Amino acid sequence: MGNPRTDPWVGDLAGLVEFATDGIVSKTIVDEPRVKVVLFAFSAGQTLSEHTAGTPASIHILQGRASVLLGEDRHDAGPGTYIYMPAHLKHAVDALDDMVFLLHLHRGEA
């Protein structure tokens, strides 16, 4: 990958996916002042515990299935599911299968 701040990048996300045994692997794809994009791969059964973020965020499920907590509500999410989360929303992710998603952190003005 080139420098994400100055070079365009075209790549195969599927080729970047790596699963850790009983773990979570993350790879930053873009890191700009206004947006950060991270590719996550969760082994089945892994959990990103309940937390909040100071900026709005979105996730796009690419592979596998997850149970996603948004506030007090749980949602089943599979390939193609897109979820937008306002800043400070309590959320968590539980991988039901080996699961891959893109996270976008929307940072606002540069």
Sequence and secondary structure as in RCSB ss.txt:
>XXXX:A:sequence
MGNPRTDPWVGDLAGLVEFATDGIVSKTIVDEPRVKVVLFAFSAGQTLSEHTAGTPASIHILQGRASVLLGEDRH
DAGPGTYIYMPAHLKHAVDALDDMVFLLHLHRGEA
>XXXX:A:secstr
   TTTS     HHHH    TTSEEEEEEEE SSEEEEEEEE TT EEEEE  SS EEEEEEES EEEEETTEEE
EE TT EEEE TT  EEEEESSSEEEEEEEE    
